[in-house]
């Protein structure tokens, strides 16, 4: 891959922060004396693919219209020498996956869950479903603040939301499976209709894995994981973590209900988890 120009738009690249399937993220600084940012650049080999370019542009538009303390702020976006970029708030922290296997306390689980459900409740109220919750898309900052990243697969649900521009149309057709297999909901895994309940199932998987150190439907093979998510009963969390408060176990278990209608809303889960976090 050709070396990237150290200057992109109004930013000078300082170093690489990470690489994803569709983009690279760099630490950069504004050339006019501004602070450091996280510069997300669409992969060069995807620029000619109009669908991926539109996804990238749509993510920027979503972040421009939806702002919340639990997400990273979009500071700037555009195109420079054929490369599309987003300048995002630079978040210093660690991905949630770093805590998997550490069996964190009930207080940590409840605090992380409360912040994420609060962010999801705001996104859902705004008219968005994230569709790609997973530990690598969640950052825990040093002071304990939790940020939800990567709205690349997010979309308006139940039609266009009045506060979102009409350019944010759906880029995937009905019946198309999109997302990360290990963290899909049952309905997502078959290309079904995805509502806000989809995000709650994915979050439940993240919290269950965080609590126990293992995926509740674990398998090294994506097809087997997807089949288990749809068909296998959720293991009893109380047997794996008998030290957790019953209310926390119940909330996490309800998130993993196979039926979307019986999962809690993000707002209701946030109330429960916030109360538990204050008690722990």
N, C-alpha and C positions, 0 to 999 in steps of 0.2 A: 504494500500500500504506500502511495506517495506520501512524503512528509507533509505535515500540515503547516501552512503559513503561520508563523507565531503571532501574526496580527489578523484578527477576524473582526470586521466591523470596527467598533470603537473600543475593542478589547485586545489586550496582549496576553497570550497564553503563558502560564507559568509552569504547568505540569499536568499530568493526567491524574484524574480522580477515579475513573472507572470506565468500563466498557460493557455495553449491553448488546442485545441482539440487533438493535437497529440504530444505535447511536453511541457516540463517545462523549464522556463528560470530562471537562478540564477545569482546573483552577485558573482563573484569569483575573486581570485587573483592568479597570477602566482607564483609558489613555489620558483622560482629562483630570486625573487626580482622584477619581472615585475609588470606592472600596473594592475588595475582591468579590468575585461572583463565581458561581458554578456555570460554566458555559457548556450547554448541551448541543452537540452538532450531529445532524443526521448523517448516517454512514454514507460515504461517497458512492458505494455501489447501489444505493437505494434511491438516489436522487432522480434517476430516470424512470423509476417506478411511480407512476402518478398516485397510486393508492397509498403508498407509504408517505409520499410527500404531503398528501392531503391529511393523513393522520397526524403528521408532525405539526402542520399548520393548525389543525383543529385543536390539538392539545394546547398550543399557544393561545388560541382564542378562548378556550375553556378557562385557562388559568388567568387570563386577563379579566374575565367576567366574574369568576368565582374566586374570592379571596377569603381565607380563613386562617386563624392562628395555627391550626393543625396541619397546614399544607405549606409548601415553599412558595414564596411570592415570585411572580414573573416580573422582572425588571425591564426587559427589553427583548425584542426578537426581530429577525429579519433575514436578509440574504446578503452574502458577501462572496464575490468571485465564484458564484455558483454553489456555495455551501450555505445551507439553512441552519440557523442557530437560535437558541434561546438563552438569554442571560437570566439566571435564576438566583434567588437568595442562596448564599453559601451556608450550608448547614454542617456544623462540626459535631459529629457524633458517630455512633456505631449502628450497623444494621441489627434488627431484632434477632436475626439468625445467630448472632454471636452469643446469645443467651440460651439457645436451644441446647439442652444437655446439662444445664447448670441447676435445674430444678429450682427456679426462683421462688421467692416467698409469695404467699397469698396477696400481700400488700402490693408487691411489684406487679403481679398479674392483674390485679384489680385496677391499679393506677394506669397501666398501659391500656387495658381494655376500656376504661372510662374515657380516656383521652381519644382513643380511636373511634369509639362509638359516638362521642360528641362531634368529632369531625365528620363522620359519616352522616349523622343526623342533619348537619348543616348542608352537606352536599345533596342529600336526598330532598331536603326541603327546597333547595334551589332547583331541583329537577334533574340531578345527575346520579348515575350509578357508576361506580368505579370499574368493576369487572375484572380487576387484576390485583386483589389484595394478596400479599405473600410477605414472608419475613424480610426478604431483600428489598422490598419497597417501603419498609417502615424503619425510620431512623430514631434512635433514642439519644437525645443530646445529654451532655454532661450533667446539666441541672435537672434532668429527668423529663424534660419536655419531649413529647413524641410527635413526630412529623410523618404524614402519609405522603409518599412520593408517587411519581409516574402516573399521570392521568392520560397516557397515550391510548388506552383502550376505553376510557370513560366515554359515556354517551348520554344524551338526554333520554329519558324514558317516558312512556305514555304520550308520545308526540312531542313537538317542540315546546320547550318552556318559554313563557313570554319574556323572560329576562335574558334569553340566549338568542344570538343572531341566527337567522335562518340558514346560514352557511354551515351550521353544525349538523348536517344531515347524517344519517347512518351510512357507514361505509361497508357494512357486512350484510348480506342478505339473510332472510329467514332460513333456519336450518344449518347455518354455518357455525361451527364450533370455534370459539375464540377465547384465549386465556391461557393460564398455566395449569396443566392437568392435575398436579398435586393439590391445587387449591381451588378447584372448580366446585360449584354446587351441582347437585344431581341434574337440575334443569339445564344448567350451562353445559354440562358434559354431553348433552344430546342435541344441542343447538336450539333449545326451547326458549320461550320468552323469559328474559331476565328482568327482574324488578329489583327494588331495594333489598328484598330478602336474599338475593344472590350474594350481596356483599356481606350480609350477616353470617351466612354459612362459611364463606371464605375466612372471615375473621375468626369464627369458631375453630376452624382448622388450625389457624395460626396460634391461637391461645392454647389449644389442646396440645399441640406439638411443643409449645414453649413450656407448658406445665409438666409434661411427662418425659420430654426428650425424644419422643417418637411420634411419627405420624399415626393417627388413629386407624387409617386405612393403608398403611405403608406397604409399598412394594417397589422394587427397582424398575418395574416395567409400567410405563404410563397407562397402557390399556387395562392392566390389572387394578391399578389404583382407581381409574375411572369406574370400572365395574364395581369395585368394593364401595366406592362413594355412593353409587346408586342403590346397591342391593344389600350390603352388609350392615347389620345393626352397629351403632356406635358403641365401642367398649365402655364399660362402667368407669368413669373418671374417678369416682370415690375409692375404687379398689386400687387404682394407680397412685392416687394422692389422698390418702385418708386424712391428711393434716389440713386440707382445704376446707373453708367454711361451707356448709351445705348450700347457702345461697349462691356462692360463686360457682359451685359444681352445677347447680340447677341452671343458672344463666348460661354457662358455657355449653351445657348439654342441649338446652333448648335451641341454641344457635345452630346446632347440627341436626335438627329435625329434617327428615327427608322432604317433608311437605312445606313449601314456602309460607303458606298461610299460617302455620303454627309456630313459626320462628318469631322472636320478639322484634319489634322495630328497633332501629338504632337509638331513637330517643328514649324508649323504655329501658333498653339495656344500659344506656348511659346513666339513668337514674339509679338503677340497681347497683351497678359497678362503682359509681361514685360513693354511694352509701357504704359499701363494703370497704372501699379504700380508706374511708375516714375512720373505720373501726379497727383496721389492721395496723 
